Amino acid sequence: MTNHRRAPSFNPTNGEDNAMFLDILHEAPLFGHRESRSLVGSCVYLFILAAYAVLAVGAPLILQPVQSLIPSLLCSCNVALLMLTGMFQQYFVNQVQKIRLQGYYSFSQKLKHVVRLPFAIMAYGTASMLLFMVWRPYVSVLPILTVQRFIMSVEAISAASFMIVFVGYVRQYNSVNSQPDVLNSLYSPLQPAALEGLRYHEAGRLSDQQMALLQYQRENLHYLSEEILRLQESLSKYEQSNGTSTPQVDLAHLVATRDQELRTLSAEVDQLHSELNLARSLISERDREIQHVRNTNNQYVAENERLRAILGEWSMRAAKLERALEVERITNVELRKKVSTLREQRQMQ
């Protein structure tokens, strides 16, 4: 019913309109200038984790000259590593943001969860170690040094595992040779022909993809603007060097081409804005429908409760009637006994 009501509000589009801005898939300016992400920070952090693991395993030997201070030193090292992990996390988050701005949405979605896990692991490990240090006078099941070394080893192994996953994804990103996958959202299910099959739970992810595409297109616009300025500056320098006002044909053609690409990208941004607004309107409509269903369900629940109350009242009345009938039956039986007794007495007289 809702689909029939919504269908007339969209005008049918031809194939040319559906493919209006899809030529950008083959002309993404930033694709030819994609920057690889550096792995130096990841390698440095992995080296720190390795040194931390070595310290955890060989603490009794490495810190033998200050054996009485080993628990305090290990706890201090844990806190220091937590602070370093926080700083490295900011660096890794910036790396993921740059990957997202380059248009590789799937890589950024995978990496944005991985980069935050090492800090969470270190935070939980530090909290566990500090908690054990506080309760050490009351808990003497295991030696404090053994517990600290175990926590540090688990922290190092877990954080290193996630960092290896992060390095693997970054290496895969550096070696990829395909167009940015965020451009795939140009084939959006928000096209009018596919509106009937749009699912409510996909709208949030679609909006995020469209937002990533908008950010990527802004980067393209920024790059093209700089390119146009550079070409115009080269053109002006060439005109000044030749002492003539006649522009060079090649440079003028390049400027015109870049300007056309800039206009195309601006139109694409407008198209994506309209699709985002359409997605939000669809989400709002689905929310209203869900709210209506919930209200109807609440009415049914209230009516069901009322009917149950009536049924309970009638059940109580039926139980009272049954008890009254039982009393009446017992009374009738007693009266019959009395009548039979009186008859026997009369017959005997």
PATOR-689203 format. One record per residue (C-alpha): y, x, z; residue number from 1; residue in one letter. Coordinates in Angstrom, 3 decimals, decimal comma. Last residue first. Layout:
{site {Y X Z} NUM A};
...
This chain:
{site {-44,932 -46,082 63,265} 349 Q};
{site {-46,822 -43,375 61,369} 348 M};
{site {-45,407 -44,597 58,098} 347 Q};
{site {-41,909 -44,438 59,509} 346 R};
{site {-42,425 -40,860 60,691} 345 Q};
{site {-43,790 -39,830 57,295} 344 E};
{site {-40,794 -41,359 55,580} 343 R};
{site {-38,410 -39,560 57,909} 342 L};
{site {-40,092 -36,231 57,168} 341 T};
{site {-39,944 -36,830 53,403} 340 S};
{site {-36,247 -37,624 53,683} 339 V};
{site {-35,617 -34,514 55,791} 338 K};
{site {-37,464 -32,329 53,304} 337 K};
{site {-35,551 -33,877 50,442} 336 R};
{site {-32,301 -33,257 52,274} 335 L};
{site {-33,259 -29,602 52,786} 334 E};
{site {-34,033 -29,192 49,092} 333 V};
{site {-30,772 -30,863 48,141} 332 N};
{site {-28,838 -28,527 50,441} 331 T};
{site {-30,552 -25,493 48,914} 330 I};
{site {-29,633 -26,735 45,447} 329 R};
{site {-26,047 -27,358 46,490} 328 E};
{site {-25,777 -23,862 47,956} 327 V};
{site {-27,179 -22,401 44,717} 326 E};
{site {-24,807 -24,516 42,664} 325 L};
{site {-21,872 -23,286 44,755} 324 A};
{site {-23,008 -19,664 44,311} 323 R};
{site {-23,330 -20,184 40,566} 322 E};
{site {-19,909 -21,805 40,464} 321 L};
{site {-18,398 -18,846 42,315} 320 K};
{site {-20,061 -16,405 39,899} 319 A};
{site {-18,768 -18,404 36,937} 318 A};
{site {-15,264 -18,309 38,393} 317 R};
{site {-15,488 -14,551 38,877} 316 M};
{site {-16,710 -14,130 35,303} 315 S};
{site {-13,861 -16,313 34,088} 314 W};
{site {-11,381 -14,032 35,852} 313 E};
{site {-13,033 -10,929 34,439} 312 G};
{site {-12,918 -12,360 30,928} 311 L};
{site {-9,231 -13,187 31,351} 310 I};
{site {-8,557 -9,616 32,544} 309 A};
{site {-10,571 -8,231 29,636} 308 R};
{site {-8,588 -10,380 27,241} 307 L};
{site {-5,340 -9,015 28,663} 306 R};
{site {-6,593 -5,437 28,426} 305 E};
{site {-7,596 -5,998 24,803} 304 N};
{site {-4,174 -7,445 24,044} 303 E};
{site {-2,542 -4,356 25,569} 302 A};
{site {-4,829 -2,063 23,568} 301 V};
{site {-4,127 -3,989 20,374} 300 Y};
{site {-0,399 -3,702 20,995} 299 Q};
{site {-0,768 0,024 21,647} 298 N};
{site {-2,680 0,361 18,379} 297 N};
{site {0,113 -1,391 16,522} 296 T};
{site {2,635 0,984 18,083} 295 N};
{site {0,464 3,961 17,169} 294 R};
{site {0,115 2,757 13,592} 293 V};
{site {3,891 2,357 13,336} 292 H};
{site {4,407 5,846 14,748} 291 Q};
{site {1,948 7,245 12,206} 290 I};
{site {3,818 5,501 9,402} 289 E};
{site {7,144 6,825 10,669} 288 R};
{site {5,743 10,337 10,865} 287 D};
{site {4,372 10,016 7,331} 286 R};
{site {7,839 9,019 6,147} 285 E};
{site {9,420 11,966 7,936} 284 S};
{site {6,892 14,357 6,395} 283 I};
{site {7,586 12,937 2,955} 282 L};
{site {11,340 13,322 3,487} 281 S};
{site {10,812 16,913 4,602} 280 R};
{site {8,752 17,669 1,524} 279 A};
{site {11,402 16,141 -0,733} 278 L};
{site {14,116 18,207 0,931} 277 N};
{site {12,014 21,315 0,405} 276 L};
{site {11,458 20,378 -3,230} 275 E};
{site {15,215 19,950 -3,729} 274 S};
{site {15,866 23,348 -2,183} 273 H};
{site {13,201 24,860 -4,423} 272 L};
{site {14,905 23,489 -7,523} 271 Q};
{site {18,270 24,831 -6,372} 270 D};
{site {16,710 28,261 -5,842} 269 V};
{site {15,172 28,082 -9,322} 268 E};
{site {18,567 27,273 -10,830} 267 A};
{site {20,013 30,333 -9,120} 266 S};
{site {17,082 32,394 -10,395} 265 L};
{site {17,729 31,262 -13,951} 264 T};
{site {21,430 32,003 -13,611} 263 R};
{site {20,684 35,518 -12,412} 262 L};
{site {18,208 36,023 -15,224} 261 E};
{site {20,892 35,002 -17,713} 260 Q};
{site {23,339 37,436 -16,123} 259 D};
{site {20,750 40,172 -16,340} 258 R};
{site {20,268 39,488 -20,038} 257 T};
{site {24,016 39,368 -20,703} 256 A};
{site {24,514 42,667 -18,882} 255 V};
{site {21,660 44,229 -20,832} 254 L};
{site {23,101 42,985 -24,129} 253 H};
{site {26,521 44,343 -23,229} 252 A};
{site {24,951 47,661 -22,363} 251 L};
{site {23,120 47,800 -25,668} 250 D};
{site {26,126 46,786 -27,760} 249 V};
{site {28,577 49,224 -26,227} 248 Q};
{site {31,850 47,553 -25,518} 247 P};
{site {34,884 47,993 -27,846} 246 T};
{site {37,939 48,743 -25,715} 245 S};
{site {38,194 52,313 -26,895} 244 T};
{site {38,974 55,649 -25,299} 243 G};
{site {35,379 56,816 -25,652} 242 N};
{site {35,179 58,047 -22,029} 241 S};
{site {37,014 54,987 -20,734} 240 Q};
{site {34,719 52,605 -22,574} 239 E};
{site {31,644 54,451 -21,317} 238 Y};
{site {32,926 54,362 -17,752} 237 K};
{site {33,598 50,627 -18,055} 236 S};
{site {30,096 50,032 -19,389} 235 L};
{site {28,501 52,100 -16,646} 234 S};
{site {30,448 50,113 -14,047} 233 E};
{site {29,385 46,871 -15,677} 232 Q};
{site {25,790 48,051 -15,683} 231 L};
{site {25,949 48,968 -11,998} 230 R};
{site {27,596 45,663 -11,106} 229 L};
{site {24,939 43,779 -13,052} 228 I};
{site {22,169 45,719 -11,315} 227 E};
{site {23,691 45,057 -7,904} 226 E};
{site {23,833 41,354 -8,681} 225 S};
{site {20,274 41,460 -9,998} 224 L};
{site {19,035 43,034 -6,767} 223 Y};
{site {20,853 40,490 -4,624} 222 H};
{site {19,549 37,627 -6,727} 221 L};
{site {16,017 38,980 -6,500} 220 N};
{site {16,355 39,306 -2,727} 219 E};
{site {17,574 35,716 -2,645} 218 R};
{site {14,542 34,756 -4,729} 217 Q};
{site {12,246 36,349 -2,172} 216 Y};
{site {13,948 34,494 0,665} 215 Q};
{site {13,620 31,215 -1,235} 214 L};
{site {9,946 31,952 -1,894} 213 L};
{site {9,378 32,557 1,804} 212 A};
{site {11,043 29,205 2,531} 211 M};
{site {8,816 27,504 -0,044} 210 Q};
{site {5,753 29,042 1,557} 209 Q};
{site {6,867 27,861 4,996} 208 D};
{site {7,473 24,362 3,642} 207 S};
{site {3,996 24,359 2,097} 206 L};
{site {2,435 25,406 5,385} 205 R};
{site {4,157 22,522 7,151} 204 G};
{site {3,266 20,002 4,432} 203 A};
{site {-0,443 20,782 4,351} 202 E};
{site {-1,295 18,560 7,349} 201 H};
{site {0,174 15,494 5,652} 200 Y};
{site {-1,892 15,730 2,523} 199 R};
{site {-0,358 15,396 -0,913} 198 L};
{site {-2,639 13,578 -3,362} 197 G};
{site {-0,157 10,902 -4,425} 196 E};
{site {2,579 13,445 -4,962} 195 L};
{site {0,642 15,331 -7,596} 194 A};
{site {2,339 14,092 -10,749} 193 A};
{site {5,755 14,203 -9,070} 192 P};
{site {5,501 17,974 -8,406} 191 Q};
{site {5,321 18,388 -4,655} 190 L};
{site {1,878 19,893 -5,045} 189 P};
{site {3,779 23,037 -6,006} 188 S};
{site {2,997 25,300 -8,907} 187 Y};
{site {6,085 27,279 -7,905} 186 L};
{site {4,087 28,044 -4,754} 185 S};
{site {2,276 30,680 -6,796} 184 N};
{site {5,459 32,750 -6,785} 183 L};
{site {4,713 33,665 -3,160} 182 V};
{site {1,736 35,607 -4,503} 181 D};
{site {3,954 38,437 -5,690} 180 P};
{site {2,671 39,578 -9,119} 179 Q};
{site {-0,311 41,883 -9,164} 178 S};
{site {-0,840 45,611 -8,794} 177 N};
{site {-2,005 45,916 -5,202} 176 V};
{site {-2,400 49,500 -3,968} 175 S};
{site {0,369 49,449 -1,362} 174 N};
{site {-0,687 46,003 -0,150} 173 Y};
{site {-4,296 47,130 0,267} 172 Q};
{site {-3,078 50,162 2,186} 171 R};
{site {-1,003 47,841 4,383} 170 V};
{site {-3,997 45,577 4,998} 169 Y};
{site {-6,207 48,519 5,953} 168 G};
{site {-3,532 49,978 8,229} 167 V};
{site {-3,266 46,649 10,068} 166 F};
{site {-7,050 46,412 10,466} 165 V};
{site {-7,049 49,976 11,822} 164 I};
{site {-4,258 48,936 14,188} 163 M};
{site {-6,378 46,025 15,391} 162 F};
{site {-9,270 48,336 16,198} 161 S};
{site {-6,981 50,921 17,809} 160 A};
{site {-5,581 48,275 20,162} 159 A};
{site {-9,077 47,199 21,211} 158 S};
{site {-10,422 50,747 21,669} 157 I};
{site {-7,363 51,986 23,581} 156 A};
{site {-7,155 48,969 25,863} 155 E};
{site {-10,893 48,981 26,613} 154 V};
{site {-10,744 52,691 27,448} 153 S};
{site {-7,712 52,219 29,699} 152 M};
{site {-9,378 49,361 31,576} 151 I};
{site {-12,571 51,398 32,093} 150 F};
{site {-10,636 54,469 33,231} 149 R};
{site {-8,682 52,393 35,728} 148 Q};
{site {-11,811 50,726 37,105} 147 V};
{site {-13,582 54,049 37,533} 146 T};
{site {-10,567 55,615 39,251} 145 L};
{site {-10,259 52,708 41,679} 144 I};
{site {-13,839 53,123 42,846} 143 P};
{site {-15,837 49,898 42,644} 142 L};
{site {-16,667 47,268 45,285} 141 V};
{site {-13,880 48,273 47,653} 140 S};
{site {-11,535 45,316 47,414} 139 V};
{site {-9,096 44,687 50,277} 138 Y};
{site {-7,179 47,969 50,235} 137 P};
{site {-7,283 47,982 46,385} 136 R};
{site {-5,616 44,578 46,043} 135 W};
{site {-2,292 45,956 44,792} 134 V};
{site {-3,925 48,604 42,601} 133 M};
{site {-6,257 45,993 41,109} 132 F};
{site {-3,302 43,807 40,211} 131 L};
{site {-1,492 46,786 38,693} 130 L};
{site {-4,525 47,587 36,551} 129 M};
{site {-4,998 43,998 35,434} 128 S};
{site {-1,301 43,631 34,569} 127 A};
{site {-1,379 46,881 32,611} 126 T};
{site {-4,447 45,738 30,684} 125 G};
{site {-2,949 42,338 29,919} 124 Y};
{site {0,278 43,933 28,676} 123 A};
{site {-1,594 46,552 26,659} 122 M};
{site {-3,665 43,885 24,927} 121 I};
{site {-0,573 41,782 24,210} 120 A};
{site {1,205 44,844 22,793} 119 F};
{site {-1,768 45,617 20,559} 118 P};
{site {-1,999 41,944 19,394} 117 L};
{site {1,508 41,524 18,015} 116 R};
{site {0,958 43,440 14,772} 115 V};
{site {-2,195 41,466 13,906} 114 V};
{site {-0,573 38,024 13,855} 113 H};
{site {2,244 38,990 11,483} 112 K};
{site {-0,179 40,968 9,335} 111 L};
{site {-2,223 38,122 7,887} 110 K};
{site {0,794 35,944 7,129} 109 Q};
{site {2,679 38,931 5,692} 108 S};
{site {-0,210 39,764 3,373} 107 F};
{site {-0,465 36,149 2,183} 106 S};
{site {3,287 35,927 1,507} 105 Y};
{site {3,645 38,945 -0,739} 104 Y};
{site {7,146 38,202 -2,075} 103 G};
{site {8,891 41,520 -1,371} 102 Q};
{site {10,743 39,754 1,445} 101 L};
{site {7,399 39,143 3,149} 100 R};
{site {6,488 42,817 2,880} 99 I};
{site {9,873 43,692 4,375} 98 K};
{site {9,211 41,318 7,274} 97 Q};
{site {5,824 42,949 7,848} 96 V};
{site {7,446 46,383 8,069} 95 Q};
{site {10,081 45,040 10,466} 94 N};
{site {7,292 43,633 12,644} 93 V};
{site {5,613 47,065 12,597} 92 F};
{site {8,773 48,772 13,859} 91 Y};
{site {9,272 46,173 16,577} 90 Q};
{site {5,630 46,637 17,581} 89 Q};
{site {6,109 50,399 17,759} 88 F};
{site {8,801 49,918 20,381} 87 M};
{site {6,653 47,528 22,422} 86 G};
{site {3,655 49,845 22,124} 85 T};
{site {5,750 52,720 23,458} 84 L};
{site {6,694 50,628 26,501} 83 M};
{site {3,060 49,679 27,128} 82 L};
{site {2,041 53,315 26,685} 81 L};
{site {4,487 54,306 29,422} 80 A};
{site {3,079 51,603 31,721} 79 V};
{site {-0,460 52,873 31,143} 78 N};
{site {0,596 56,469 31,675} 77 C};
{site {2,149 55,481 35,005} 76 S};
{site {-1,092 53,786 36,078} 75 C};
{site {-3,052 56,877 35,090} 74 L};
{site {-0,660 59,100 37,048} 73 L};
{site {-0,897 56,921 40,157} 72 S};
{site {-4,693 56,871 40,045} 71 P};
{site {-4,868 60,683 39,416} 70 I};
{site {-2,470 61,682 42,201} 69 L};
{site {-5,094 62,976 44,642} 68 S};
{site {-6,784 64,941 41,868} 67 Q};
{site {-3,703 66,945 41,001} 66 V};
{site {-5,436 70,131 39,816} 65 P};
{site {-8,319 68,012 38,367} 64 Q};
{site {-6,098 66,088 35,980} 63 L};
{site {-7,932 67,021 32,782} 62 I};
{site {-11,382 67,057 34,391} 61 L};
{site {-11,233 63,784 36,338} 60 P};
{site {-9,189 62,154 33,522} 59 A};
{site {-11,681 62,966 30,765} 58 G};
{site {-12,488 59,490 29,494} 57 V};
{site {-9,100 57,881 30,099} 56 A};
{site {-7,186 60,939 28,877} 55 L};
{site {-9,276 61,019 25,701} 54 V};
{site {-8,541 57,308 25,194} 53 A};
{site {-4,804 57,911 25,615} 52 Y};
{site {-4,927 60,807 23,159} 51 A};
{site {-6,658 58,509 20,656} 50 A};
{site {-4,098 55,775 21,297} 49 L};
{site {-1,260 58,236 20,695} 48 I};
{site {-2,919 59,357 17,442} 47 F};
{site {-3,255 55,711 16,394} 46 L};
{site {0,456 55,235 17,095} 45 Y};
{site {1,342 58,250 14,971} 44 V};
{site {-0,913 57,009 12,167} 43 C};
{site {0,706 53,574 12,245} 42 S};
{site {4,200 55,076 12,193} 41 G};
{site {3,323 57,298 9,243} 40 V};
{site {1,769 54,471 7,231} 39 L};
{site {4,820 53,860 5,041} 38 S};
{site {5,110 50,627 3,097} 37 R};
{site {5,257 50,859 -0,667} 36 S};
{site {8,456 49,680 -2,323} 35 E};
{site {8,346 47,198 -5,175} 34 R};
{site {10,815 48,011 -7,944} 33 H};
{site {8,983 46,514 -10,928} 32 G};
{site {8,115 43,422 -8,900} 31 F};
{site {11,734 43,050 -7,786} 30 L};
{site {12,838 41,722 -11,162} 29 P};
{site {10,306 38,858 -11,294} 28 A};
{site {10,086 38,220 -15,048} 27 E};
{site {6,531 37,022 -15,724} 26 H};
{site {6,328 34,476 -12,916} 25 L};
{site {10,000 33,704 -13,552} 24 I};
{site {8,894 31,855 -16,677} 23 D};
{site {7,752 29,062 -14,364} 22 L};
{site {11,220 27,595 -14,078} 21 F};
{site {10,948 24,491 -16,236} 20 M};
{site {7,195 24,261 -16,508} 19 A};
{site {7,083 20,757 -15,011} 18 N};
{site {10,131 19,731 -17,032} 17 D};
{site {8,556 20,872 -20,308} 16 E};
{site {5,296 19,112 -19,508} 15 G};
{site {7,002 15,738 -19,221} 14 N};
{site {8,226 14,075 -16,098} 13 T};
{site {7,612 10,573 -14,792} 12 P};
{site {10,402 9,210 -12,617} 11 N};
{site {9,742 8,905 -8,941} 10 F};
{site {10,808 5,935 -6,781} 9 S};
{site {8,328 3,593 -8,480} 8 P};
{site {5,358 5,264 -6,759} 7 A};
{site {6,492 4,932 -3,173} 6 R};
{site {5,625 1,273 -2,648} 5 R};
{site {2,320 1,572 -4,423} 4 H};
{site {1,456 4,630 -2,350} 3 N};
{site {2,354 2,840 0,856} 2 T};
{site {0,000 0,000 0,000} 1 M};
